[in-house]
Amino acid sequence: MLADIFGPDLLIVVIIVVVLLFGGAAIPKLARNLGSAKNEFEKGLGDAKKASATGTAATGTAATGNGTAAAADTPAPAAPAPDDRPAGS
């Protein structure tokens, strides 16, 4: 069923629509950007796998048993600045 939907006819139509929308000159740039995004994504996956294999989180802190950082490792939010405006304005 899916083979009928995603056949070669649909591929040809998609290519024609992409060429019409982006123009012939922009397609190589688009392909380069997609390739570099794919490479960055794979690099991030590799880094995450290395970090989980060594038992450390991506930030370099030691992971706990459930894979999350302890609450004590998380800094408290900053206090809001005092309001310097005069009263009544």
ROZAMI-993258 format. One record per atom (N, C-alpha, C): residue number from 1; residue in one letter; chain; atom name; y, x, z. Coordinates in nm, 4 decimals, always signed. Layout:
N
VEXMAR:NUM:A:A:CA:Y:X:Z
...
This chain:
89
VEXMAR:1:M:A:N:-0.1194:+0.0829:+0.0000
VEXMAR:1:M:A:CA:+0.0000:+0.0000:+0.0000
VEXMAR:1:M:A:C:+0.1260:+0.0874:+0.0000
VEXMAR:2:L:A:N:+0.1303:+0.1871:+0.0888
VEXMAR:2:L:A:CA:+0.2474:+0.2749:+0.0928
VEXMAR:2:L:A:C:+0.2583:+0.3579:-0.0342
VEXMAR:3:A:A:N:+0.1447:+0.3895:-0.0958
VEXMAR:3:A:A:CA:+0.1482:+0.4658:-0.2202
VEXMAR:3:A:A:C:+0.2177:+0.3868:-0.3296
VEXMAR:4:D:A:N:+0.2048:+0.2550:-0.3251
VEXMAR:4:D:A:CA:+0.2731:+0.1715:-0.4234
VEXMAR:4:D:A:C:+0.4236:+0.1726:-0.4014
VEXMAR:5:I:A:N:+0.4667:+0.1750:-0.2765
VEXMAR:5:I:A:CA:+0.6097:+0.1729:-0.2451
VEXMAR:5:I:A:C:+0.6733:+0.3078:-0.2744
VEXMAR:6:F:A:N:+0.6081:+0.4163:-0.2317
VEXMAR:6:F:A:CA:+0.6641:+0.5504:-0.2454
VEXMAR:6:F:A:C:+0.6049:+0.6237:-0.3650
VEXMAR:7:G:A:N:+0.5987:+0.5588:-0.4767
VEXMAR:7:G:A:CA:+0.5431:+0.6198:-0.5970
VEXMAR:7:G:A:C:+0.6450:+0.7056:-0.6689
VEXMAR:8:P:A:N:+0.6071:+0.7580:-0.7846
VEXMAR:8:P:A:CA:+0.6972:+0.8449:-0.8612
VEXMAR:8:P:A:C:+0.8208:+0.7709:-0.9140
VEXMAR:9:D:A:N:+0.8090:+0.6401:-0.9336
VEXMAR:9:D:A:CA:+0.9251:+0.5634:-0.9808
VEXMAR:9:D:A:C:+1.0373:+0.5662:-0.8776
VEXMAR:10:L:A:N:+1.0025:+0.5478:-0.7517
VEXMAR:10:L:A:CA:+1.1037:+0.5498:-0.6457
VEXMAR:10:L:A:C:+1.1665:+0.6885:-0.6342
VEXMAR:11:L:A:N:+1.0856:+0.7919:-0.6489
VEXMAR:11:L:A:CA:+1.1373:+0.9289:-0.6419
VEXMAR:11:L:A:C:+1.2409:+0.9534:-0.7512
VEXMAR:12:I:A:N:+1.2146:+0.9071:-0.8704
VEXMAR:12:I:A:CA:+1.3093:+0.9235:-0.9813
VEXMAR:12:I:A:C:+1.4381:+0.8482:-0.9530
VEXMAR:13:V:A:N:+1.4272:+0.7276:-0.9017
VEXMAR:13:V:A:CA:+1.5463:+0.6475:-0.8705
VEXMAR:13:V:A:C:+1.6278:+0.7150:-0.7612
VEXMAR:14:V:A:N:+1.5631:+0.7686:-0.6595
VEXMAR:14:V:A:CA:+1.6340:+0.8355:-0.5502
VEXMAR:14:V:A:C:+1.7071:+0.9586:-0.6025
VEXMAR:15:I:A:N:+1.6439:+1.0359:-0.6878
VEXMAR:15:I:A:CA:+1.7084:+1.1547:-0.7439
VEXMAR:15:I:A:C:+1.8309:+1.1160:-0.8254
VEXMAR:16:I:A:N:+1.8202:+1.0118:-0.9045
VEXMAR:16:I:A:CA:+1.9349:+0.9665:-0.9849
VEXMAR:16:I:A:C:+2.0490:+0.9205:-0.8947
VEXMAR:17:V:A:N:+2.0177:+0.8465:-0.7899
VEXMAR:17:V:A:CA:+2.1219:+0.7985:-0.6980
VEXMAR:17:V:A:C:+2.1893:+0.9155:-0.6274
VEXMAR:18:V:A:N:+2.1121:+1.0152:-0.5856
VEXMAR:18:V:A:CA:+2.1695:+1.1319:-0.5177
VEXMAR:18:V:A:C:+2.2625:+1.2069:-0.6121
VEXMAR:19:V:A:N:+2.2224:+1.2240:-0.7370
VEXMAR:19:V:A:CA:+2.3076:+1.2931:-0.8338
VEXMAR:19:V:A:C:+2.4362:+1.2153:-0.8574
VEXMAR:20:L:A:N:+2.4261:+1.0840:-0.8662
VEXMAR:20:L:A:CA:+2.5464:+1.0035:-0.8872
VEXMAR:20:L:A:C:+2.6394:+1.0063:-0.7663
VEXMAR:21:L:A:N:+2.5827:+1.0045:-0.6461
VEXMAR:21:L:A:CA:+2.6665:+1.0032:-0.5254
VEXMAR:21:L:A:C:+2.7321:+1.1379:-0.4984
VEXMAR:22:F:A:N:+2.6566:+1.2443:-0.5068
VEXMAR:22:F:A:CA:+2.7070:+1.3744:-0.4661
VEXMAR:22:F:A:C:+2.7559:+1.4596:-0.5820
VEXMAR:23:G:A:N:+2.7133:+1.4324:-0.7010
VEXMAR:23:G:A:CA:+2.7511:+1.5148:-0.8150
VEXMAR:23:G:A:C:+2.6619:+1.6362:-0.8269
VEXMAR:24:G:A:N:+2.6528:+1.6902:-0.9451
VEXMAR:24:G:A:CA:+2.5631:+1.8016:-0.9705
VEXMAR:24:G:A:C:+2.6004:+1.9280:-0.8962
VEXMAR:25:A:A:N:+2.7285:+1.9528:-0.8732
VEXMAR:25:A:A:CA:+2.7718:+2.0771:-0.8081
VEXMAR:25:A:A:C:+2.7441:+2.0765:-0.6579
VEXMAR:26:A:A:N:+2.7410:+1.9607:-0.5970
VEXMAR:26:A:A:CA:+2.7244:+1.9537:-0.4524
VEXMAR:26:A:A:C:+2.5780:+1.9587:-0.4092
VEXMAR:27:I:A:N:+2.4867:+1.9367:-0.5010
VEXMAR:27:I:A:CA:+2.3451:+1.9313:-0.4637
VEXMAR:27:I:A:C:+2.2928:+2.0668:-0.4153
VEXMAR:28:P:A:N:+2.3252:+2.1800:-0.4791
VEXMAR:28:P:A:CA:+2.2781:+2.3082:-0.4233
VEXMAR:28:P:A:C:+2.3313:+2.3355:-0.2820
VEXMAR:29:K:A:N:+2.4564:+2.2979:-0.2551
VEXMAR:29:K:A:CA:+2.5115:+2.3147:-0.1198
VEXMAR:29:K:A:C:+2.4346:+2.2288:-0.0205
VEXMAR:30:L:A:N:+2.4058:+2.1059:-0.0618
VEXMAR:30:L:A:CA:+2.3315:+2.0144:+0.0249
VEXMAR:30:L:A:C:+2.1930:+2.0700:+0.0548
VEXMAR:31:A:A:N:+2.1272:+2.1245:-0.0467
VEXMAR:31:A:A:CA:+1.9940:+2.1820:-0.0274
VEXMAR:31:A:A:C:+1.9998:+2.3040:+0.0651
VEXMAR:32:R:A:N:+2.1026:+2.3890:+0.0494
VEXMAR:32:R:A:CA:+2.1174:+2.5050:+0.1377
VEXMAR:32:R:A:C:+2.1393:+2.4613:+0.2819
VEXMAR:33:N:A:N:+2.2242:+2.3607:+0.3009
VEXMAR:33:N:A:CA:+2.2516:+2.3123:+0.4362
VEXMAR:33:N:A:C:+2.1265:+2.2531:+0.5003
VEXMAR:34:L:A:N:+2.0495:+2.1786:+0.4216
VEXMAR:34:L:A:CA:+1.9263:+2.1215:+0.4751
VEXMAR:34:L:A:C:+1.8271:+2.2324:+0.5108
VEXMAR:35:G:A:N:+1.8200:+2.3356:+0.4279
VEXMAR:35:G:A:CA:+1.7299:+2.4468:+0.4559
VEXMAR:35:G:A:C:+1.7694:+2.5223:+0.5814
VEXMAR:36:S:A:N:+1.8982:+2.5476:+0.5982
VEXMAR:36:S:A:CA:+1.9419:+2.6200:+0.7186
VEXMAR:36:S:A:C:+1.9244:+2.5333:+0.8433
VEXMAR:37:A:A:N:+1.9441:+2.4021:+0.8313
VEXMAR:37:A:A:CA:+1.9218:+2.3132:+0.9452
VEXMAR:37:A:A:C:+1.7744:+2.3124:+0.9840
VEXMAR:38:K:A:N:+1.6863:+2.3124:+0.8838
VEXMAR:38:K:A:CA:+1.5421:+2.3168:+0.9104
VEXMAR:38:K:A:C:+1.5046:+2.4474:+0.9808
VEXMAR:39:N:A:N:+1.5617:+2.5579:+0.9344
VEXMAR:39:N:A:CA:+1.5321:+2.6875:+0.9967
VEXMAR:39:N:A:C:+1.5803:+2.6920:+1.1417
VEXMAR:40:E:A:N:+1.6992:+2.6396:+1.1679
VEXMAR:40:E:A:CA:+1.7511:+2.6365:+1.3049
VEXMAR:40:E:A:C:+1.6644:+2.5486:+1.3946
VEXMAR:41:F:A:N:+1.6188:+2.4364:+1.3388
VEXMAR:41:F:A:CA:+1.5330:+2.3465:+1.4152
VEXMAR:41:F:A:C:+1.4020:+2.4156:+1.4516
VEXMAR:42:E:A:N:+1.3408:+2.4829:+1.3541
VEXMAR:42:E:A:CA:+1.2157:+2.5532:+1.3800
VEXMAR:42:E:A:C:+1.2359:+2.6682:+1.4787
VEXMAR:43:K:A:N:+1.3511:+2.7358:+1.4700
VEXMAR:43:K:A:CA:+1.3816:+2.8435:+1.5650
VEXMAR:43:K:A:C:+1.3924:+2.7870:+1.7067
VEXMAR:44:G:A:N:+1.4574:+2.6730:+1.7210
VEXMAR:44:G:A:CA:+1.4691:+2.6090:+1.8515
VEXMAR:44:G:A:C:+1.3339:+2.5656:+1.9066
VEXMAR:45:L:A:N:+1.2475:+2.5136:+1.8181
VEXMAR:45:L:A:CA:+1.1132:+2.4770:+1.8628
VEXMAR:45:L:A:C:+1.0363:+2.5992:+1.9102
VEXMAR:46:G:A:N:+1.0492:+2.7091:+1.8367
VEXMAR:46:G:A:CA:+0.9810:+2.8319:+1.8770
VEXMAR:46:G:A:C:+1.0315:+2.8831:+2.0103
VEXMAR:47:D:A:N:+1.1634:+2.8778:+2.0302
VEXMAR:47:D:A:CA:+1.2208:+2.9211:+2.1580
VEXMAR:47:D:A:C:+1.1717:+2.8336:+2.2729
VEXMAR:48:A:A:N:+1.1630:+2.7032:+2.2486
VEXMAR:48:A:A:CA:+1.1169:+2.6119:+2.3526
VEXMAR:48:A:A:C:+0.9701:+2.6368:+2.3855
VEXMAR:49:K:A:N:+0.8904:+2.6647:+2.2833
VEXMAR:49:K:A:CA:+0.7482:+2.6924:+2.3084
VEXMAR:49:K:A:C:+0.7318:+2.8213:+2.3869
VEXMAR:50:K:A:N:+0.8137:+2.9246:+2.3530
VEXMAR:50:K:A:CA:+0.8071:+3.0502:+2.4267
VEXMAR:50:K:A:C:+0.8487:+3.0294:+2.5718
VEXMAR:51:A:A:N:+0.9543:+2.9502:+2.5919
VEXMAR:51:A:A:CA:+1.0039:+2.9267:+2.7274
VEXMAR:51:A:A:C:+0.9014:+2.8499:+2.8095
VEXMAR:52:S:A:N:+0.8348:+2.7525:+2.7489
VEXMAR:52:S:A:CA:+0.7361:+2.6769:+2.8251
VEXMAR:52:S:A:C:+0.6115:+2.7607:+2.8518
VEXMAR:53:A:A:N:+0.5805:+2.8534:+2.7615
VEXMAR:53:A:A:CA:+0.4641:+2.9391:+2.7819
VEXMAR:53:A:A:C:+0.4878:+3.0395:+2.8945
VEXMAR:54:T:A:N:+0.6115:+3.0850:+2.9091
VEXMAR:54:T:A:CA:+0.6424:+3.1806:+3.0145
VEXMAR:54:T:A:C:+0.6759:+3.1127:+3.1462
VEXMAR:55:G:A:N:+0.6942:+2.9810:+3.1456
VEXMAR:55:G:A:CA:+0.7221:+2.9083:+3.2687
VEXMAR:55:G:A:C:+0.8688:+2.9024:+3.3039
VEXMAR:56:T:A:N:+0.9562:+2.9306:+3.2099
VEXMAR:56:T:A:CA:+1.0992:+2.9221:+3.2366
VEXMAR:56:T:A:C:+1.1602:+2.8164:+3.1477
VEXMAR:57:A:A:N:+1.2677:+2.7588:+3.1953
VEXMAR:57:A:A:CA:+1.3399:+2.6606:+3.1157
VEXMAR:57:A:A:C:+1.4229:+2.7331:+3.0111
VEXMAR:58:A:A:N:+1.4778:+2.6587:+2.9159
VEXMAR:58:A:A:CA:+1.5557:+2.7193:+2.8079
VEXMAR:58:A:A:C:+1.6807:+2.7887:+2.8602
VEXMAR:59:T:A:N:+1.7286:+2.7499:+2.9788
VEXMAR:59:T:A:CA:+1.8485:+2.8112:+3.0337
VEXMAR:59:T:A:C:+1.8169:+2.9388:+3.1094
VEXMAR:60:G:A:N:+1.6891:+2.9709:+3.1247
VEXMAR:60:G:A:CA:+1.6521:+3.0929:+3.1934
VEXMAR:60:G:A:C:+1.6223:+3.0736:+3.3406
VEXMAR:61:T:A:N:+1.6282:+2.9524:+3.3910
VEXMAR:61:T:A:CA:+1.5958:+2.9279:+3.5307
VEXMAR:61:T:A:C:+1.4481:+2.8946:+3.5415
VEXMAR:62:A:A:N:+1.3917:+2.9176:+3.6567
VEXMAR:62:A:A:CA:+1.2505:+2.8890:+3.6772
VEXMAR:62:A:A:C:+1.2281:+2.7387:+3.6765
VEXMAR:63:A:A:N:+1.1239:+2.6966:+3.6093
VEXMAR:63:A:A:CA:+1.0919:+2.5543:+3.6016
VEXMAR:63:A:A:C:+1.0075:+2.5162:+3.7229
VEXMAR:64:T:A:N:+1.0205:+2.3918:+3.7648
VEXMAR:64:T:A:CA:+0.9389:+2.3424:+3.8741
VEXMAR:64:T:A:C:+0.8101:+2.2856:+3.8176
VEXMAR:65:G:A:N:+0.7272:+2.2310:+3.9022
VEXMAR:65:G:A:CA:+0.5974:+2.1810:+3.8608
VEXMAR:65:G:A:C:+0.6045:+2.0732:+3.7539
VEXMAR:66:N:A:N:+0.7068:+1.9883:+3.7566
VEXMAR:66:N:A:CA:+0.7146:+1.8817:+3.6580
VEXMAR:66:N:A:C:+0.8018:+1.9188:+3.5385
VEXMAR:67:G:A:N:+0.8491:+2.0413:+3.5289
VEXMAR:67:G:A:CA:+0.9245:+2.0855:+3.4129
VEXMAR:67:G:A:C:+1.0734:+2.0586:+3.4211
VEXMAR:68:T:A:N:+1.1234:+2.0161:+3.5349
VEXMAR:68:T:A:CA:+1.2664:+1.9916:+3.5490
VEXMAR:68:T:A:C:+1.3245:+2.0878:+3.6513
VEXMAR:69:A:A:N:+1.4534:+2.1118:+3.6407
VEXMAR:69:A:A:CA:+1.5205:+2.1998:+3.7356
VEXMAR:69:A:A:C:+1.5390:+2.1260:+3.8690
VEXMAR:70:A:A:N:+1.5367:+2.1984:+3.9760
VEXMAR:70:A:A:CA:+1.5563:+2.1383:+4.1076
VEXMAR:70:A:A:C:+1.6999:+2.0903:+4.1223
VEXMAR:71:A:A:N:+1.7199:+1.9903:+4.2065
VEXMAR:71:A:A:CA:+1.8534:+1.9350:+4.2261
VEXMAR:71:A:A:C:+1.9481:+2.0374:+4.2862
VEXMAR:72:A:A:N:+1.8957:+2.1308:+4.3647
VEXMAR:72:A:A:CA:+1.9801:+2.2325:+4.4266
VEXMAR:72:A:A:C:+2.0359:+2.3292:+4.3220
VEXMAR:73:D:A:N:+1.9687:+2.3420:+4.2076
VEXMAR:73:D:A:CA:+2.0158:+2.4307:+4.1021
VEXMAR:73:D:A:C:+2.1299:+2.3697:+4.0218
VEXMAR:74:T:A:N:+2.1510:+2.2400:+4.0342
VEXMAR:74:T:A:CA:+2.2541:+2.1715:+3.9579
VEXMAR:74:T:A:C:+2.3853:+2.1749:+4.0349
VEXMAR:75:P:A:N:+2.4936:+2.2248:+3.9728
VEXMAR:75:P:A:CA:+2.6208:+2.2295:+4.0457
VEXMAR:75:P:A:C:+2.6779:+2.0895:+4.0676
VEXMAR:76:A:A:N:+2.7506:+2.0752:+4.1772
VEXMAR:76:A:A:CA:+2.8135:+1.9478:+4.2081
VEXMAR:76:A:A:C:+2.9313:+1.9248:+4.1147
VEXMAR:77:P:A:N:+2.9636:+1.7988:+4.0832
VEXMAR:77:P:A:CA:+3.0801:+1.7724:+3.9983
VEXMAR:77:P:A:C:+3.2092:+1.8138:+4.0684
VEXMAR:78:A:A:N:+3.3062:+1.8546:+3.9901
VEXMAR:78:A:A:CA:+3.4344:+1.8989:+4.0457
VEXMAR:78:A:A:C:+3.5113:+1.7791:+4.1010
VEXMAR:79:A:A:N:+3.5859:+1.8042:+4.2075
VEXMAR:79:A:A:CA:+3.6673:+1.6993:+4.2674
VEXMAR:79:A:A:C:+3.7860:+1.6696:+4.1765
VEXMAR:80:P:A:N:+3.8288:+1.5440:+4.1678
VEXMAR:80:P:A:CA:+3.9439:+1.5127:+4.0836
VEXMAR:80:P:A:C:+4.0718:+1.5763:+4.1381
VEXMAR:81:A:A:N:+4.1611:+1.6101:+4.0474
VEXMAR:81:A:A:CA:+4.2884:+1.6709:+4.0878
VEXMAR:81:A:A:C:+4.3750:+1.5669:+4.1576
VEXMAR:82:P:A:N:+4.4542:+1.6083:+4.2572
VEXMAR:82:P:A:CA:+4.5412:+1.5112:+4.3250
VEXMAR:82:P:A:C:+4.6457:+1.4593:+4.2288
VEXMAR:83:D:A:N:+4.6861:+1.3375:+4.2505
VEXMAR:83:D:A:CA:+4.7856:+1.2728:+4.1655
VEXMAR:83:D:A:C:+4.9241:+1.3181:+4.2086
VEXMAR:84:D:A:N:+4.9983:+1.3859:+4.1195
VEXMAR:84:D:A:CA:+5.1306:+1.4383:+4.1514
VEXMAR:84:D:A:C:+5.2445:+1.3410:+4.1217
VEXMAR:85:R:A:N:+5.2110:+1.2226:+4.0729
VEXMAR:85:R:A:CA:+5.3175:+1.1270:+4.0408
VEXMAR:85:R:A:C:+5.3743:+1.0661:+4.1683
VEXMAR:86:P:A:N:+5.5024:+1.0347:+4.1697
VEXMAR:86:P:A:CA:+5.5604:+0.9693:+4.2880
VEXMAR:86:P:A:C:+5.5034:+0.8277:+4.3029
VEXMAR:87:A:A:N:+5.4996:+0.7809:+4.4248
VEXMAR:87:A:A:CA:+5.4456:+0.6473:+4.4535
VEXMAR:87:A:A:C:+5.5304:+0.5415:+4.3874
VEXMAR:88:G:A:N:+5.4644:+0.4376:+4.3352
VEXMAR:88:G:A:CA:+5.5360:+0.3250:+4.2772
VEXMAR:88:G:A:C:+5.5656:+0.3391:+4.1284
VEXMAR:89:S:A:N:+5.5251:+0.4485:+4.0647
VEXMAR:89:S:A:CA:+5.5543:+0.4598:+3.9207
VEXMAR:89:S:A:C:+5.4306:+0.4425:+3.8386
